[in-house]
């Protein structure tokens, strides 16, 4: 066993753990933390896709399997500490727009997801997606990390009811109930986790979630599972359940473009933002093994469509594991293993509520804003695009919308200040695509 886990052992040599300034224990804790932060997808994704008429149990299994396969690919093939799973927003577009609004079957929507994955594989093999990543200006790359941090914090606050949308419409957001319920547990968790961080406890985010879950039991806020082990539901009803009858329609073109656009920039934004925070960018400002990471995402989406779930994307909650020190693919592998186990321990993992994970997401927001110090705030052609990127992510709830505002404003300001030579051709092309969108 020592040959596997020890320094200079098999894991260390394959994932280059020591070379990346980490150790096996840190990578394992980081993987567990990422899993805890994103385990909610096992509950939320089946709930959303069931609105499209899909069997909720089958989607639970499909979600876990797609997450395991794509995250393993990212960890073993790309050797990066990022987890992938059916993306939020993309699943809502699948259920509420394609099926409920446009009136197509979920089989048609699964076909669109499958075709999107195939297109993404081709775009990745021909380096189109990699070129898009490289074309993002340095100031916006740093801003993406900050914007994602604010978005993650907002998601944590909203998920636990600390911040709510007032029914009277008086304000956009307001404080929720902090004296009882999930809001109270989230605040307790925030205090506990903040103290652990301030005392430099290794694995503070992970242990903060565990303690918060335990505290929630006597308060009636952490559900006690009625069982521990259960067999995963069958995916027979959704496996390879495609509908090819309308694939040449205008609606399919619109659906594919929308899915491609949302997934492309959400994934790119997450990869760049989290890698920037982890100081993993190379001397040219590029994400290491980016092509392999994007190919893993594309294969994951294609596979997800086959097994019966919506588009797979790199998860922003990967930032939680990175904040714990995860720097290599071992982090992703541990996360994938936990999702595989979750298939058989679904009653236990169902107790991981948004109130339990809220503190981690809020504090990850703190870690993610660090790159703002490296943005040149005195040069308005750099700082204004960066600022728009940062604020539009939490305000619109979309990573891709934040990048859109940043790229377009960057191009406009550089042109009208005589700095057109600082804009690459690829950046202009991306700007045009954003305008068309």
C-alpha positions as CSV (number, residue, x, y, z in Angstrom):
1,X,0.0,0.0,0.0
2,X,2.9,2.3,0.8
3,X,4.1,1.9,-2.8
4,X,0.7,3.3,-4.0
5,X,0.1,6.2,-1.5
6,X,3.5,7.2,-0.4
7,X,5.6,10.0,-1.8
8,X,7.1,8.8,-5.1
9,X,4.6,6.0,-5.1
10,X,2.3,5.0,-8.0
11,X,-0.3,7.7,-7.4
12,X,2.3,10.4,-6.8
13,X,4.2,9.5,-10.0
14,X,1.2,9.3,-12.2
15,X,-0.6,12.4,-11.1
16,X,2.6,14.3,-10.3
17,X,1.2,15.2,-6.9
18,X,4.5,16.3,-5.2
19,X,5.5,18.2,-8.4
20,X,2.2,20.2,-8.1
21,X,2.9,21.1,-4.5
22,X,0.3,18.8,-3.0
23,X,0.2,15.4,-1.2
24,X,-2.1,12.4,-1.4
25,X,-4.0,13.2,1.8
26,X,-4.8,16.7,0.6
27,X,-6.0,15.4,-2.7
28,X,-8.3,12.9,-1.1
29,X,-9.8,15.5,1.3
30,X,-10.2,17.9,-1.7
31,X,-12.0,15.2,-3.7
32,X,-14.4,14.5,-0.8
33,X,-15.0,18.2,-0.4
34,X,-15.9,18.7,-4.1
35,X,-18.3,15.7,-3.8
36,X,-20.0,17.1,-0.7
37,X,-20.3,20.5,-2.4
38,X,-22.0,19.2,-5.5
39,X,-23.8,16.0,-4.3
40,X,-27.0,18.1,-4.5
41,X,-27.0,17.4,-8.3
42,X,-28.1,13.8,-7.5
43,X,-31.3,15.2,-6.0
44,X,-31.9,18.4,-8.1
45,X,-31.2,17.0,-11.6
46,X,-33.7,14.1,-11.3
47,X,-36.3,16.6,-9.9
48,X,-35.9,19.0,-12.8
49,X,-35.8,16.3,-15.6
50,X,-38.9,14.6,-14.1
51,X,-40.8,17.7,-15.1
52,X,-40.1,16.6,-18.7
53,X,-41.8,13.2,-18.1
54,X,-38.6,11.2,-17.3
55,X,-38.6,8.6,-14.5
56,X,-36.9,10.3,-11.5
57,X,-35.2,7.1,-10.3
58,X,-33.8,6.4,-13.7
59,X,-32.4,10.0,-14.0
60,X,-30.8,9.6,-10.5
61,X,-28.8,6.6,-11.8
62,X,-28.1,8.3,-15.1
63,X,-26.8,11.4,-13.4
64,X,-24.5,9.5,-11.1
65,X,-23.1,7.3,-14.0
66,X,-22.5,10.3,-16.3
67,X,-20.8,12.2,-13.5
68,X,-18.6,9.2,-12.7
69,X,-17.5,8.6,-16.3
70,X,-16.8,12.2,-17.2
71,X,-15.1,13.1,-13.9
72,X,-12.9,10.0,-14.1
73,X,-11.9,11.0,-17.6
74,X,-11.0,14.5,-16.4
75,X,-9.0,13.0,-13.5
76,X,-7.2,10.2,-15.2
77,X,-6.9,11.5,-18.8
78,X,-6.6,15.3,-18.3
79,X,-5.1,14.9,-14.8
80,X,-7.0,18.0,-13.5
81,X,-8.9,18.4,-10.2
82,X,-12.2,19.3,-11.9
83,X,-15.5,17.4,-11.5
84,X,-18.1,17.2,-14.2
85,X,-21.8,16.5,-14.0
86,X,-25.1,17.4,-15.7
87,X,-25.1,21.2,-15.5
88,X,-27.5,23.5,-13.8
89,X,-29.2,25.8,-16.3
90,X,-28.6,23.3,-19.0
91,X,-31.0,20.8,-17.3
92,X,-33.6,23.6,-16.9
93,X,-33.3,24.4,-20.6
94,X,-33.8,20.7,-21.4
95,X,-36.9,20.3,-19.3
96,X,-38.7,23.7,-19.3
97,X,-37.8,25.0,-22.7
98,X,-37.3,22.1,-25.1
99,X,-40.0,19.9,-23.6
100,X,-42.6,22.0,-21.7
101,X,-42.3,25.2,-23.7
102,X,-41.5,24.0,-27.3
103,X,-43.6,20.8,-26.9
104,X,-41.0,18.2,-27.9
105,X,-40.6,14.9,-26.1
106,X,-37.7,14.2,-23.7
107,X,-36.5,11.7,-26.2
108,X,-36.0,14.5,-28.7
109,X,-34.2,16.6,-26.0
110,X,-31.9,13.6,-25.3
111,X,-31.1,13.4,-29.0
112,X,-30.1,17.1,-29.0
113,X,-27.8,16.4,-26.1
114,X,-26.2,13.5,-27.9
115,X,-25.7,15.5,-31.1
116,X,-24.3,18.4,-29.1
117,X,-21.7,16.1,-27.6
118,X,-20.7,14.8,-31.0
119,X,-20.3,18.3,-32.3
120,X,-18.2,19.2,-29.2
121,X,-15.9,16.2,-29.8
122,X,-15.3,17.4,-33.4
123,X,-14.7,21.0,-32.3
124,X,-12.2,19.8,-29.6
125,X,-10.3,17.5,-31.9
126,X,-9.9,20.4,-34.4
127,X,-8.7,22.7,-31.5
128,X,-11.6,25.1,-32.0
129,X,-12.6,25.1,-28.3
130,X,-8.9,25.4,-27.2
131,X,-8.5,28.4,-29.5
132,X,-11.5,30.0,-27.8
133,X,-10.0,29.5,-24.4
134,X,-6.6,31.0,-25.5
135,X,-8.3,34.0,-27.1
136,X,-9.8,35.2,-23.8
137,X,-7.9,38.3,-22.6
138,X,-5.8,38.0,-19.4
139,X,-7.9,40.6,-17.5
140,X,-11.1,38.7,-18.3
141,X,-9.5,35.4,-17.3
142,X,-8.8,36.8,-13.9
143,X,-12.3,38.4,-13.7
144,X,-13.9,35.1,-14.5
145,X,-12.5,33.6,-11.3
146,X,-13.9,36.5,-9.3
147,X,-17.3,36.4,-11.0
148,X,-17.6,32.7,-10.4
149,X,-16.7,33.2,-6.7
150,X,-19.5,35.8,-6.3
151,X,-22.0,33.5,-8.2
152,X,-21.1,30.5,-6.0
153,X,-21.5,32.5,-2.9
154,X,-24.9,33.8,-4.1
155,X,-26.0,30.2,-4.9
156,X,-25.0,29.1,-1.4
157,X,-26.9,32.0,0.2
158,X,-30.0,31.4,-1.9
159,X,-30.0,27.6,-1.6
160,X,-30.2,27.8,2.2
161,X,-32.7,30.7,2.3
162,X,-30.3,33.2,3.8
163,X,-31.2,35.4,0.8
164,X,-34.6,35.3,-0.8
165,X,-36.6,36.9,-3.5
166,X,-39.3,39.0,-1.7
167,X,-42.9,38.2,-2.8
168,X,-44.0,41.8,-2.5
169,X,-41.5,42.9,-5.2
170,X,-40.1,45.7,-3.0
171,X,-36.5,44.7,-3.5
172,X,-34.6,42.3,-5.8
173,X,-33.2,40.4,-2.8
174,X,-33.7,40.4,0.9
175,X,-32.7,38.5,4.0
176,X,-34.6,35.3,4.7
177,X,-35.4,33.7,8.0
178,X,-32.2,33.4,10.0
179,X,-33.9,32.4,13.3
180,X,-35.0,29.0,12.3
181,X,-35.0,26.5,9.4
182,X,-32.3,26.1,6.8
183,X,-31.2,29.7,7.1
184,X,-30.3,29.2,10.8
185,X,-28.3,26.0,10.0
186,X,-26.5,27.8,7.2
187,X,-25.4,30.6,9.5
188,X,-24.3,28.1,12.2
189,X,-22.3,26.2,9.5
190,X,-20.8,29.5,8.3
191,X,-19.5,30.3,11.8
192,X,-18.2,26.8,12.4
193,X,-16.4,26.6,9.0
194,X,-15.0,30.2,9.4
195,X,-13.5,29.3,12.8
196,X,-11.9,26.1,11.4
197,X,-10.4,28.2,8.5
198,X,-9.2,30.9,10.8
199,X,-7.5,28.2,13.0
200,X,-5.8,26.8,9.8
201,X,-7.5,23.3,10.2
202,X,-6.7,21.1,7.2
203,X,-9.8,20.1,5.5
204,X,-11.8,22.9,7.2
205,X,-14.5,23.1,4.4
206,X,-15.1,19.3,4.5
207,X,-15.1,19.0,8.3
208,X,-17.3,22.1,8.5
209,X,-19.9,20.4,6.3
210,X,-19.8,17.2,8.4
211,X,-20.2,19.1,11.7
212,X,-23.0,21.2,10.3
213,X,-24.8,18.1,9.2
214,X,-24.6,16.6,12.7
215,X,-25.7,19.9,14.3
216,X,-28.7,19.9,12.0
217,X,-30.0,16.5,13.2
218,X,-31.4,17.6,16.6
219,X,-32.7,20.8,15.0
220,X,-34.7,18.6,12.6
221,X,-32.9,20.2,9.6
222,X,-30.7,17.2,8.6
223,X,-32.9,14.3,7.6
224,X,-31.9,11.0,9.2
225,X,-31.9,8.3,6.4
226,X,-34.4,5.5,6.9
227,X,-31.9,3.1,5.2
228,X,-28.2,3.1,4.5
229,X,-27.8,0.9,1.5
230,X,-30.1,0.6,-1.5
231,X,-29.8,-0.7,-5.1
232,X,-29.7,2.0,-7.7
233,X,-32.9,2.4,-9.8
234,X,-32.8,0.9,-13.4
235,X,-32.1,3.3,-16.3
236,X,-33.8,1.0,-18.8
237,X,-36.6,3.6,-19.5
238,X,-34.1,6.3,-20.5
239,X,-31.2,4.4,-21.9
240,X,-30.6,5.2,-25.6
241,X,-34.1,6.6,-25.8
242,X,-33.7,8.9,-28.8
243,X,-36.1,10.5,-31.2
244,X,-34.6,11.1,-34.6
245,X,-37.8,12.3,-36.4
246,X,-37.1,16.1,-36.2
247,X,-33.4,16.4,-36.3
248,X,-33.3,18.4,-39.5
249,X,-35.8,21.0,-38.3
250,X,-35.1,24.7,-37.6
251,X,-36.0,24.1,-33.9
252,X,-33.2,21.5,-33.7
253,X,-30.7,24.0,-35.1
254,X,-31.8,26.6,-32.5
255,X,-31.7,24.1,-29.7
256,X,-28.3,22.8,-30.6
257,X,-26.9,26.4,-30.9
258,X,-28.3,27.3,-27.5
259,X,-26.9,24.1,-25.8
260,X,-23.6,24.5,-27.5
261,X,-23.3,28.2,-26.5
262,X,-24.4,27.6,-22.9
263,X,-22.1,24.6,-22.4
264,X,-19.2,26.0,-24.2
265,X,-18.8,29.2,-22.2
266,X,-19.9,27.8,-18.9
267,X,-17.3,25.0,-19.2
268,X,-14.6,27.4,-20.5
269,X,-15.4,29.9,-17.8
270,X,-15.2,27.4,-15.0
271,X,-12.0,25.8,-16.2
272,X,-10.3,29.2,-16.6
273,X,-11.7,30.7,-13.4
274,X,-10.9,27.8,-11.1
275,X,-7.5,27.2,-12.7
276,X,-6.6,30.9,-12.3
277,X,-7.5,30.7,-8.6
278,X,-5.4,27.6,-8.2
279,X,-2.5,29.3,-10.0
280,X,-2.4,26.5,-12.4
281,X,-2.1,28.6,-15.6
282,X,1.2,28.2,-17.4
283,X,3.5,31.1,-18.4
284,X,1.3,31.9,-21.4
285,X,-1.8,32.1,-19.2
286,X,-3.2,28.8,-20.5
287,X,-4.9,26.0,-18.6
288,X,-2.7,22.8,-18.6
289,X,-4.1,19.9,-20.6
290,X,-7.1,22.1,-21.6
291,X,-7.7,20.0,-24.8
292,X,-8.0,16.8,-22.8
293,X,-10.3,18.5,-20.3
294,X,-12.6,19.8,-23.0
295,X,-12.6,16.4,-24.7
296,X,-13.5,14.7,-21.4
297,X,-16.4,17.2,-21.2
298,X,-17.5,16.4,-24.8
299,X,-17.4,12.7,-24.3
300,X,-19.2,13.1,-21.0
301,X,-22.1,15.0,-22.7
302,X,-22.3,12.4,-25.4
303,X,-22.3,9.6,-22.9
304,X,-24.9,11.4,-20.7
305,X,-27.3,11.7,-23.6
306,X,-27.0,7.9,-24.2
307,X,-27.7,6.9,-20.6
308,X,-30.5,9.5,-20.1
309,X,-29.5,12.8,-18.7
310,X,-28.9,16.4,-19.8
311,X,-25.7,18.1,-20.9
312,X,-22.6,17.4,-18.8
313,X,-20.5,20.4,-17.8
314,X,-17.5,21.2,-15.6
315,X,-18.9,22.1,-12.2
316,X,-18.1,25.4,-10.5
317,X,-18.2,23.6,-7.2
318,X,-14.8,22.1,-8.2
319,X,-13.6,25.3,-6.7
320,X,-14.4,23.9,-3.2
321,X,-11.9,21.1,-3.7
322,X,-9.3,23.4,-5.2
323,X,-9.7,25.7,-2.1
324,X,-8.9,22.6,0.0
325,X,-5.6,22.3,-1.9
326,X,-6.6,19.9,-4.7
327,X,-4.2,20.4,-7.6
328,X,-4.2,17.1,-9.6
329,X,-6.4,14.5,-11.2
330,X,-6.5,12.5,-8.0
331,X,-9.0,15.0,-6.6
332,X,-11.3,14.3,-9.5
333,X,-10.9,10.5,-9.2
334,X,-11.8,10.6,-5.5
335,X,-14.9,12.7,-6.4
336,X,-15.9,10.2,-9.1
337,X,-15.5,7.3,-6.6
338,X,-17.8,9.0,-4.1
339,X,-20.4,9.5,-6.8
340,X,-20.1,5.8,-7.7
341,X,-20.6,4.9,-4.0
342,X,-23.6,7.3,-3.9
343,X,-25.4,5.0,-6.3
344,X,-25.7,2.4,-3.5
345,X,-25.9,4.9,-0.5
346,X,-28.5,7.3,-2.0
347,X,-30.5,7.5,1.3
348,X,-27.4,8.7,3.2
349,X,-26.4,11.3,0.6
350,X,-29.9,12.6,0.3
351,X,-29.3,14.1,3.8
352,X,-26.7,16.5,2.3
353,X,-29.0,19.5,2.1
354,X,-28.3,23.0,0.7
355,X,-28.1,24.3,4.2
356,X,-25.2,21.9,4.9
357,X,-23.2,23.0,1.9
358,X,-24.1,26.7,2.1
359,X,-21.1,27.7,4.2
360,X,-18.6,26.0,1.9
361,X,-20.0,27.7,-1.2
362,X,-20.1,31.1,0.5
363,X,-16.5,30.8,1.7
364,X,-15.3,29.5,-1.6
365,X,-16.5,32.8,-3.0
366,X,-13.8,34.4,-0.7
367,X,-11.1,32.2,-2.1
368,X,-12.1,32.8,-5.7
369,X,-11.9,36.7,-5.6
370,X,-8.1,36.7,-4.9
371,X,-7.1,37.3,-8.6
372,X,-8.8,40.7,-8.6
373,X,-5.6,42.0,-7.2
374,X,-3.8,41.2,-10.4
375,X,-6.3,43.2,-12.6
376,X,-4.9,46.6,-13.8
377,X,-7.7,48.8,-12.4
378,X,-5.9,52.0,-13.7
379,X,-6.3,50.9,-17.3
380,X,-10.0,51.3,-18.0
381,X,-9.8,49.3,-21.2
382,X,-8.9,46.4,-18.9
383,X,-10.7,47.1,-15.7
384,X,-14.2,48.0,-17.2
385,X,-14.5,44.7,-19.1
386,X,-13.2,42.8,-16.1
387,X,-15.7,44.6,-13.8
388,X,-18.6,43.8,-16.2
389,X,-17.6,40.2,-16.3
390,X,-17.5,40.0,-12.5
391,X,-20.8,41.7,-11.8
392,X,-22.9,40.1,-14.6
393,X,-22.2,36.5,-13.5
394,X,-24.0,36.8,-10.2
395,X,-26.6,39.3,-11.5
396,X,-27.6,37.1,-14.4
397,X,-26.9,33.8,-12.8
398,X,-24.8,32.8,-15.9
399,X,-21.1,32.4,-16.4
400,X,-21.5,32.7,-20.2
401,X,-23.4,36.0,-19.9
402,X,-20.6,37.4,-17.8
403,X,-18.0,36.5,-20.4
404,X,-20.2,37.9,-23.1
405,X,-20.3,41.4,-21.5
406,X,-16.6,41.2,-20.8
407,X,-15.5,40.2,-24.3
408,X,-17.8,42.7,-26.1
409,X,-16.9,45.6,-23.9
410,X,-13.2,44.7,-24.2
411,X,-13.3,44.8,-28.0
412,X,-15.3,48.1,-28.1
413,X,-13.0,49.9,-25.7
414,X,-9.8,48.7,-27.4
415,X,-11.1,49.9,-30.8
416,X,-12.2,53.3,-29.7
417,X,-9.0,54.0,-27.7
418,X,-6.6,53.2,-30.5
419,X,-5.5,49.9,-29.0
420,X,-6.9,47.7,-31.7
421,X,-3.6,45.8,-32.1
422,X,-4.2,44.3,-28.6
423,X,-7.2,42.4,-29.9
424,X,-6.6,39.0,-31.5
425,X,-8.6,37.8,-34.5
426,X,-10.1,35.0,-32.5
427,X,-11.3,37.4,-29.8
428,X,-13.1,39.4,-32.5
429,X,-14.7,36.2,-33.9
430,X,-15.9,35.3,-30.4
431,X,-17.3,38.8,-29.9
432,X,-19.3,38.5,-33.2
433,X,-20.7,35.1,-32.0
434,X,-21.8,36.8,-28.8
435,X,-23.5,39.6,-30.7
436,X,-25.4,37.1,-32.8
437,X,-26.5,35.2,-29.7
